[in-house]
Amino acid sequence: MERERIGRNLFNQIDWITVGLYFLMVTIGWINIYAAIYDPDPLTQKGIFDLTSNSGKQFLWIVLSMILIFFILFIDFRFYDTFAYVIYGATIVLLIAVLAFGTEIYGSKSWFKIGNFSIQPAEFAKVGAALAVARFLGRNNRKTEKLTDYIVPFIFIAIPALLINKQGDTGSALVFSSFLLVFYREGFPQNLIIIGISAVTLFVLTLILQEKYLVELLIGIVALGFLFIFLGKKKWQRILLITLFTFVSIGIVLSVKFLVSKLEPHQRERVNITAKLLSNTELTKEEKRGIAYQTEQSKIAISAGGFSGKGFLEGTQTKFDYVPKQSTDFIFCTIGEEHGWLGSLLMIGIFIIFLNRLILLSERQKARFSRIYGYSVVAIMLFHFTINIGMTIGIFPVIGIPLPFFSYGGSSLWAFTILLFVMIKLDAHRKQLIVRN
């Protein structure tokens, strides 16, 4: 009787709107994965449930996700807080193990190969980091507004990021930078956030302008520094800070070329290609056929969809495999070609509604652990969503990260499912959670 009562209470408290959005996105993703690998030749055509195809494998991952969801929802909600560090430690062990015993795929030694299936520990490391950060910052329900309060959380995200980068998967490593959004929500000094964003913006601006307007950019920085120094009555500390700002900014501008030269050759080429695309610089034929081929074909596929698209299974770019990895990292261009601007807008709209729902759930938590964990989920999802779509339209370098719930891949689907449903579980018990003393 007691178990039945708990089950009924859980059923009533679950946020079914978020669950519905999850199943909607997973279903749309699965259908478009089938479209991405669809072969019009009747002799070689495979069905959507064929386990030798990506769509069939994805269906299997979806079914297994249903079992995973069941366990997440029926485990005691206190488990995720109590064993946060243990889960984090386990994911770190897996990241170390894959360096020693993993299989290299697409130049990244970040996979465990099990028969015809592969598991990527880097995806699950996001779950461990989210729980560990929430556990540490949520302790004692105390304010965390000093820089020193974030040293340990920074270590929590730096360790998996460094290990994943060591595997050769820079894209997945960069995902951990999304935790800055969580830190900002919890009181991380705003001035440091502004300085960081300004430095990144200046770095990107320098990349886009390249050497064409370097002198003008340096003159602008110096002029801005002098403007702040002489604008109104300023204390000597103000003059010192603005002078320091000017020299640091000049240092960033002058160091861009050197820093880019230290990247791996394929990473350097992708950064330079993206800079050219953003500055509207014409690519050479070699670039279009080489490092920029994937992005160029993706943009062609999306633009070919027009307003309403060519129709389901009617995408010509898709049918003839012009876009590499179209069912994984570039699934968005399948949506763009076959369903057009309307389909793309609908898909983006669904995801934005989903993100807004996650923020609502996070803000209504009574326990700080749950709120911090919720914002970690929001930050990770937002990073993946923004960068993935940016890759397909050429405004971000191709760094190989999936579109949550839409892209093909068992590891990513499971990791995003765990992230989301742990949050849903915590939300369902938000009235029962007691703040840790």
N, C-alpha and C positions, 0 to 999 in steps of 0.2 A: 504493500500500500504506500509506504514511504517513497519508494522508487517511482511509483506511478505519479505521486503528487509532485515530486521534483521534476519529472519529465514533462508534466503538464505546465508547471511554472516556467520551465525553460522554453517550451514551445511558445508560450504567450509572450515572453520577454524578448525573444529573438527579433532583431530588426529585419523584418522580411523584405522591406524595400531594398536594402543593401544586398540581401541574398538574391532577390530577383534580378537586380542589376548584374550581379556576378554571373548567374546562369545565362542571362541574355548575352553578355559579352563573350562568354565561353562558346556559346552556340554560334554566334556570328563568326567568331574566330575559326571555329572548326569548319564551317561551311566555306569560308574563304580559303582555308588551307587546302580543301578539296579543289576549289577553283584554281588555286595556284599550281597544283600538280596535275590538273586534268589533261588527259590525252584524248584528242578528238578521234584518233584512229581506233575503230572498233576492235581490231585485232590485238592491240596492246593496252586498251583502256582498262582501268581498274576501278572497282566500285569504291564508294566513300567509306565502306567498312572493311576494305581489304587491308589486313594487318601487315602486308608487305609495302604498303604505301604510307606516306606521312599522315594522311587523313585517318587511315585505319589505326595507326599507332596513337595518334592524338586522341581518338575516341577511346582507346584503351586507357590512356592516361586520365581522361575525364572520368571514366567509370571508377578507376582506382582513387581518384580525388574524392568521389562520393564517400568511399569507405574512410578515407582520411578525415573528411569533414565530420563524419559520425564520431570518430574517436576524439577529435579536438573538442567537440561540443559536450561530450559526456565525461571527459576528464574533469576532475575537480578544478574549479577556476583558480584556486590558490596555488596550484601546481606551477603555473607559468611565472609567478612572482618568486616562489620559494626556490625553484630550480633554474632560475634565469642564468646564473653564472655557470652552472653545470652544462646547460645547453650550449652556452657560448663556448665553453671549453671544448665540448665535443666537436663543434664546427671547426674550431682552430686545429684540433688533432686531424680532422679530415683534410683540411687545407694543406697541412704538412705532409700527410700520407700521400696525397695525390701528386705532390712534387717528386716523391720517391717511387711510387708504384703506378702513377697515372698513365694514360694514353694520350699522345699528342694528336689533336684534331684541329685543322685550320691554323697550324702554327702555335697552338696554345696547349700546354701540358696541364690541362685542368679537368680531365675526365676520367672516371672509372668505367671501363668497358665491361658490360655484363651481357654476353651473348650478342643479340642484335640491338640491345638498348645501351644507352650511355647515361651516366649520372654525373652532374657537375656540382661539386660541393660548394663552389663559390656562390651559387644561388641561395643555398641554405644558410650561408654565413650571414646574410642580411637579417635573417630571423634571429640568429644568435646575438648579433650586434644590437638589434632593436630591443631585445629583452634585457640585455646587460646594461645598456644605457638607461633604460627606464628604471631598472632595479636600483642603479646607483643614484641617479638624480632624484628618484622618487622617495628615497629613504628619509625618514623623520619629517616628511612634508615641509622641509625647510627651504627658504629662498636660496636661489643659486644665481646671484647677480655679479659675483666676483670672477675674474678670469681664472683664479686658482681652483674654483669649483669645477672647472671643465677639463682639468688636466687628465684625470682618470678616464672620463668619457672619450676624450681625444685619443687616448691610448687604445681604448676599446675598438675604435673605428680604424685606427692606424694599423694595428696588427693584421687584421684580415686584408686590408687594402694592400699592404706591402707584400703579403704572401701571394695574393691573387695577381699582383703585378709581376711578381717573380715567375709565375706560371706563364706569363706572356699575354695575359688577358687584361690589358689596360682599361678597356671599356667597363668591365665589371668592377675593377678597382675604383674607378672614378665615381661609381654609384654611391660610395660611402661618403663623398663630399656633401650629399644631400642632407646628412644629419645636421649640417649647419642651420637648416631651417628649424629643426627641433630645438637646437640650442638657443636660437633667436627667440622662439616662443617661450622658453623657460627663463629668459632674463640675461642671456649672454650680452656683454657690453655692445650697445648699438654702434658706437664709434668704430669699433674694430670691424664690425660687419660692413659698415660704409667704406672703410679703408680697403677692405678685401675686395668688395665689389668694384670700387674705383680702380684698383690695381688690375683686376681681371679685364675690365672694360678698356683700360688704356693699352693693355697687352694685345687684346683682340683688335682694337682700332689700329694699332701699329702694324699688325699682321695684314690687315685689309689694305691700308695705305701703302704698305711695303716701303720701298725706298723713294717712291715718287714724290711724296710730300713730307719726308722726314724732317727737313729743315723747318718747314712751316709749322709742323707739329711741335718741335722743340721751342721755337719762338713763341708759340701760343702758350705753352706750359710756363715759360719764364715770365711772359706778360701777365698771366693769371696770378702767378706768385707775387709779382710786384703790385698788382691791383689790390690784392688782399692786404699787403703790407701797408699801403698808403691810403686805404679806404677808411676814413674816419680815424678816431683815436684808438691806437692799439698799444697794448702792453708789450714789453720786450719779449715776454714768453710767446706772444702771438707772432711776432716777427721771426723768432727762432723756429717755431713750428712750421710756418709758411715757407721759410727758407729750406727747412728740412724736406718738406713736401715737394718743393720744386726740384731739389737734387735727386730725391728718390724717384720721382716721376721720370726725370731725364735718364736715370739709371735703368729704369724698366724699359724705356723706349730703346735705349742703346743695347740692352742685353737680349732683346727678343731674337735677333738673328742667331746669336751664340747659343741660346737655350734650345731653339728649334733644331740647330745643327747637332745637338746631343741626343736627339730622339733616334729611335730605330729607323732605318731607311724607309720602310713602308709607312710608319707613323708620320715621318717628316713629309713624305709625298702627299699623304691625305690632308695634313694641315695646310700645306701650300695650295693644294687644289681647292679646298674649301675657301681659303682666302681669296683666290682668284674668282671663284663663283660669286662671293659676296661683293667683290669690288667690280663685278661685271666685266672682268678681263677675259678676252677670248682664249679658249683652251686650244692647244695644238692638237693636230690629228693623233699624234702619239699618245697624248694625255687622254683624249676621248676614247681611244681604243685600249688604253692601259688602266692606270690607277683610277681614273674618273669614269670608267665604263659603266660600273654598277649604278652610280648616281645619275649619270646621263640617261641611261635606259629607264631608270625609275621615274625620272622627271618626264620622259617621253610617254611612259605608260599612264601616268597621272593626268597629264594634259590631254592625252588621247581620249580620256573618258568624257571630256566636255561637261555639260551641265547635268545630264541624267545617266551617263554611262552607256557602255555598249551592250549591257545585259549580262545576266549570270551565265558563266561559262563561254562568253563570247569575246573575251579579251584576247586580241591578237598578240600583244607583247607577252601575255601570260602563256598562251598556247604554245608559242614557239621558243619558250625558255630564254628570252632576251635578258631577263633580270636574274642574276645569280642570287641564291638564298631567298627567293621570293616568298616562300612559305614560312620563313623564320624572321630574320631581321627586317625584310622588306615587304611584309604582308600588307602594309598600308597602300602600296602602289597597286595591289590587286583590287582592293576596295575602290581606289580612285579610278582605275580603268574600267571596271565592270559596272560600277554604281555611280560614277561621276562625282560632280561637286555636291549633289544632294546626298548621296550615300556617304561621302567623306564627312560632310557637315553633321549628318545624323550620328555617325560613329564617334566623332569628336564631341558632339553634344552629350551623348550617353556617358562618355568617360568624364566629362566635366561635371555632370550631375553626380556621378559616382564619387568623384573627389570631394565635391561639396558635401555629400552625405557623410563621408568619412570625417570631415572637419567637424560637422555637427555632432557626430558620435563622440569624437575626441573631446569636444568642449563640454559635453554634458556629463563627463565622468566625475565621480566624487573622489576617487583615489588618484593621486598624482601619478602613480605608476601606470595606470590605465591610460591617462591622458597623454603622457610622454610616449608610451608605446603607440598609441593611436596616431600621434603626429609623426612618428617614425614611419609608419605605414604610408601615411599621406606623402611624406617627403620622398620615399623610395618610389612610390607609384608615379608621382609627378615628374621625377627625374627621368624615369624610363619613358614615360609618355612623351615628354618634351623632346628629349634627345633622339628617340627613335623616329618620330615624325620629322624632326629637323634633318636627320640623315637622309631620309627618302626624298626630300625636296632641296637638298644641297646647302642648307644653312649651317649644318654641323658636320664635322668630319665623321666618316664611317668608323665607328668604334665597336660595332657588333653587340648591341644590347637589344633584347626582345621588347615587343610591345605587350604589356601585361594582358593576359587572358586571350589575346588574339593570335600571337605568334605560335608557330609549332615548336614544341619542346616539352618533354616531360618534367625535366628539372625545374624549368622556369614556372610551369603551370603549378607544380606541387608547392614550390617556394612561395609564390604569390597567394596560393590558396591557404597555406598555413598562416602567412602574415595576416591575411584578411580575417580568417575565421577565428584565430586567437583573439583578435580585436572584437569580433562579434560576440564571442564567448564572454569576454570581460565586460562588454557593454550589457549583456543580458543579466549580469550579476552586479551591476554598478551600485545597487542599493544595499548589497550585502558586503561589498568590499570594505574592509576596515583599514584605515590609514596606519601604516607601520610606525610603531613608536621607536 
